[in-house]
Each structure stands twice: as C-alpha cells, then as structure tokens.
Amino acid sequence: MRIRVAAAAGTASAALLMTAFVSPAAQAGDAPVITKVVVNKGKKIVIGPTAATNFSAQITAKHPGGVSTAYVNLWHGASRDSADRAFSYDAPRCTTSGTATTCTMNFSVLADTRDMTNVVSNAQAGTWHIYAYAYGKDRTETAIDDYATTTVQRAAKLTANASPEPVTKGKTLTVTGTLTRANWNTHKYAGYSGQKAALQYRPKNSTTYTTVKTLTTNSTGKLSTTVKATADGFYRFTYAGTSATAAATAPGDYIDVK
C-alpha cells in the first residue's frame, strides 16, 4: 500500500491531510504514520561559495507492526516530479522504541551550477520542500511529497570599521562596512547592493547594542555614515537577511573616545 499526500505546510497540516486522504483501513494503522520530521535542527540551511555544508535530518514514524526504515529528501521546484534540484542522504541510521522508529540521515551540499544531486546554484536559494517516506515491516509504506518546507540560503558576511581611532569626544566618527554574500555560480563572495543594514552602538561596559540609524548598501555592497563620538564603545552593522540570503552581523569595532 502506498499513501501519497499532496502539499502540506507543516507537520500538523500533513497529519490532517493524511487523515483526509487515506482509507479507513489505513487510518486504523495498516501503513506507517510519520509523526515528526526535523531538518538541520529546525534551523535554516546556510551554504557558502566553496566549502561543503553538512547537516542532518531526523524522521520519526509509527506502525503497530514496526517500521523497517524511514528517510527524507529535500527538493526544489514547483513539484517533486519536476524538481530542478534535490538533496539526497547517506544510509539512514534507525532506532526503535515501542512502535516508533526514528531514523537519522546526513547531507553534504556544495555550491555548483552543474545539474547534479546535492549542489545548488543561485536560482535555488529560498524555499525547499521535504519529502518524507516510511516503510513498514509488513511492506506497507507512506510517502508524502511535500511534508513541510525548509529554507536554503546564500551565506552572507558583513564588516564594520569606525575611524579615526582614538577620537576626541564630540568629534565626527566615520563608520564604514561592506555586505557580501555567497555567489554559488562563481564560488566567490560578492558585494550585495540595495540592502538595508542597521548601524548599532554598544557602550564599553554594556552588553546591549542599540540601533543608531539604518543605511542601504551601494552598488558594491558598501556602507558609510558619520556619527558624533560620545563615549568609549563598539560600533557594528547588522543585516536581517532575506528568504534567499542569510542574516549577518559584523564584529563590533571598539572606539576609544578621549
């Protein structure tokens, strides 16, 4: 028996859809029920321009007769049948407690424009879909094409530099920085234009940053502004990110005010 469930926004929605689409016999427990899927510990998957990004996923399924194996794949596109990229896994490692089996699999993904599994080019940044599968010891199976979604992002970096150092109290400080993000097609970081970043300040003896102003990166990803020096402390830029690009925060640059 094979149960295929159409698009579901998350675990709860998938469970509701399974109830709606399967037969009364299936609902009685003659096919595995997928109860939980976690990809990358629930965090977004951030991929740089060169090094491989490694992460894991876990899937839990229940079946009165026992579950032989379960796994997840990730796919990108309008539908699983027409997906333009996919992430596959190594052999699942499964543990069983009662009627529930949890399987863990590892993924390793690279930036690359070639049409291959476990690679991404710029066009694939954003929302990815989770395919979930469980196979019972009685040879029944459950397959859900779109169990939930996850986010795959291009890595970003941000710098900050305040000068002159030291500076006289009340004088003007110039704070500059650059926002770059991974270009998966060229395997390099490149300036990211037209993005809003917040300039923040933290006094020397405080642990809290406060936003001073918000700037927009220029055509090469650069930021520049001036502020008046008031007291010893740290200046930094922070960027909230988008669905396709990861958030980034620069290390604080300490300024000695005389």
C-alpha positions in Angstrom: 0.0 0.0 0.0 1.3 3.5 -0.8 -0.1 6.7 0.6 0.8 9.9 -1.2 -0.3 13.2 0.3 -0.3 16.5 -1.6 1.3 19.7 -0.4 1.2 20.4 3.4 2.5 23.5 5.1 3.9 21.6 8.1 3.7 18.5 10.3 0.3 19.3 11.7 -1.1 20.1 8.2 0.4 16.9 6.8 -1.2 14.8 9.6 -4.6 16.4 8.8 -4.2 15.8 5.1 -3.3 12.1 5.7 -6.4 11.7 7.7 -8.5 13.2 4.9 -7.0 11.3 2.0 -6.4 7.7 3.3 -8.9 4.9 3.6 -10.5 3.9 6.9 -8.3 0.8 6.9 -5.2 2.9 6.5 -6.3 5.1 9.3 -6.6 2.0 11.5 -2.8 1.6 11.3 -2.1 -0.7 8.3 0.5 1.8 7.0 3.2 3.7 8.9 2.3 7.1 10.2 5.0 9.8 10.0 4.8 11.8 13.2 7.8 14.1 13.1 10.5 15.5 10.7 13.3 17.8 11.7 15.9 19.1 9.2 19.1 20.8 10.4 17.8 21.0 14.0 14.9 23.3 12.7 17.4 26.0 11.5 17.8 27.4 8.1 20.5 25.8 5.9 23.2 28.3 5.0 25.6 27.5 2.2 28.8 29.3 1.4 30.5 29.6 -2.0 33.1 26.9 -1.7 33.2 24.6 1.3 30.6 21.8 1.7 27.7 22.4 4.2 26.9 19.4 6.3 23.7 18.9 8.2 21.4 16.1 9.4 17.7 15.3 9.4 15.6 13.1 11.6 12.2 11.4 10.8 10.0 9.5 13.2 7.3 7.1 12.1 5.0 4.7 14.0 3.4 1.4 12.9 2.0 -1.4 15.1 3.9 -3.9 13.0 7.1 -2.0 13.2 9.0 0.3 10.8 11.8 -1.1 8.7 13.2 2.3 7.6 12.3 5.9 7.0 14.0 8.8 5.3 13.7 12.3 3.9 14.8 14.0 0.8 14.8 17.7 0.0 13.7 19.1 -3.3 13.4 22.5 -5.0 10.8 23.4 -7.7 7.1 23.5 -8.4 6.6 19.8 -7.7 8.7 16.8 -6.7 8.2 15.2 -10.1 9.5 18.3 -11.8 12.1 19.4 -9.2 15.2 21.2 -10.6 17.5 20.2 -7.7 17.4 17.7 -4.9 19.4 16.8 -1.8 19.9 13.1 -1.1 21.2 11.4 2.1 23.6 8.7 3.3 22.2 5.4 4.7 19.6 6.1 7.4 20.6 5.0 11.0 17.4 4.0 12.8 16.5 3.3 16.4 13.2 1.9 17.7 11.3 2.4 20.9 7.9 0.6 21.1 6.1 1.2 17.8 8.0 4.4 17.0 11.2 4.4 14.8 13.4 7.4 14.4 15.9 7.5 11.5 18.8 9.9 11.1 20.5 10.7 7.8 23.3 13.1 6.9 23.5 15.5 4.0 26.5 17.2 2.4 25.8 20.1 -0.1 28.0 22.2 -2.3 27.6 25.3 -4.4 27.8 24.3 -8.1 25.9 25.1 -11.3 26.1 21.6 -12.7 22.9 19.6 -12.9 23.7 17.2 -10.0 22.3 16.0 -6.7 23.4 17.8 -3.6 24.5 21.0 -5.3 22.9 24.5 -5.5 23.2 27.4 -7.9 21.9 30.9 -7.2 18.5 30.1 -8.6 17.8 27.5 -6.0 18.1 29.8 -3.0 15.0 30.1 -0.9 12.2 27.6 -0.1 12.8 23.9 -0.3 10.4 21.1 0.2 10.7 18.0 2.4 9.8 14.5 1.0 9.1 12.1 3.8 9.0 8.3 3.5 8.4 5.4 5.9 8.4 1.6 5.1 6.7 -0.9 7.4 7.9 -4.3 8.3 4.7 -5.6 6.7 5.7 -3.9 3.4 3.2 -1.1 3.7 4.6 2.4 3.0 3.8 6.0 3.4 5.2 8.7 1.1 4.5 12.4 1.5 5.8 14.5 -1.3 5.6 17.9 0.5 5.6 17.2 4.2 6.9 20.6 5.1 9.3 23.2 3.9 12.8 24.4 4.9 14.9 27.4 3.8 18.2 27.2 2.0 20.2 30.5 2.0 23.3 32.0 0.5 25.8 32.8 3.2 26.5 36.5 3.9 29.3 38.4 5.6 29.4 42.0 7.0 32.3 44.2 8.2 32.5 47.4 10.2 35.2 49.9 10.8 35.0 53.1 12.8 37.7 55.8 12.5 39.7 57.8 13.5 41.0 55.8 16.5 41.3 57.3 19.1 38.8 60.1 18.7 38.1 63.3 20.7 34.7 63.4 22.4 32.2 65.3 20.2 34.2 64.9 17.1 33.0 63.0 14.0 33.4 59.3 13.5 33.1 57.7 10.1 31.8 54.1 10.2 32.2 52.0 7.0 31.4 48.4 6.1 30.7 46.0 3.3 27.9 43.4 2.9 28.8 40.5 0.7 27.0 37.2 0.0 28.0 33.9 -1.5 27.6 33.6 -5.2 27.0 29.9 -5.8 27.6 30.2 -9.5 31.1 31.8 -9.3 32.2 30.3 -5.9 33.1 33.7 -4.5 31.6 36.3 -2.2 30.3 39.5 -4.0 29.0 42.8 -2.8 25.3 42.8 -2.2 23.6 46.1 -3.3 20.3 47.7 -2.2 20.1 46.1 1.2 19.2 47.7 4.5 21.7 47.3 7.4 21.5 48.8 10.8 24.4 50.7 12.5 24.4 49.8 16.1 26.4 51.1 19.2 27.2 49.4 22.5 28.8 51.4 25.4 32.0 49.9 26.7 30.5 48.5 30.0 27.2 47.3 28.4 26.2 44.1 26.7 23.4 45.6 24.7 23.6 47.1 21.2 21.2 49.9 20.2 20.4 50.9 16.6 21.7 54.3 15.7 20.5 54.5 12.1 19.6 52.4 9.1 21.6 52.5 5.8 21.3 51.0 2.4 24.2 49.3 0.7 25.5 50.9 -2.5 26.1 49.2 -5.9 29.1 47.3 -4.5 27.6 46.4 -1.1 29.4 49.2 0.8 28.0 51.2 3.8 29.3 54.6 5.1 28.0 57.1 7.6 29.1 59.5 10.2 28.2 59.8 13.9 29.5 62.0 16.8 31.8 60.4 19.3 30.3 60.3 22.8 32.0 57.6 24.8 34.1 54.5 24.6 32.2 51.7 22.9 31.7 49.5 20.0 30.1 50.1 16.6 28.8 47.4 14.3 26.5 46.8 11.3 23.8 44.1 11.3 21.8 42.7 8.4 18.5 40.9 8.9 18.7 38.8 5.7 16.0 37.6 3.3 14.4 34.3 2.3 17.4 33.7 0.0 20.2 35.3 1.9 21.3 34.6 5.5 21.5 37.3 8.2 24.9 38.7 9.1 26.4 40.8 11.8 29.8 42.4 11.8 32.1 42.1 14.9 31.9 45.2 17.0 34.7 47.8 16.3 35.9 49.4 19.6 36.5 53.2 19.7 38.5 54.9 22.3 37.0 58.3 23.0 39.4 60.9 24.6 
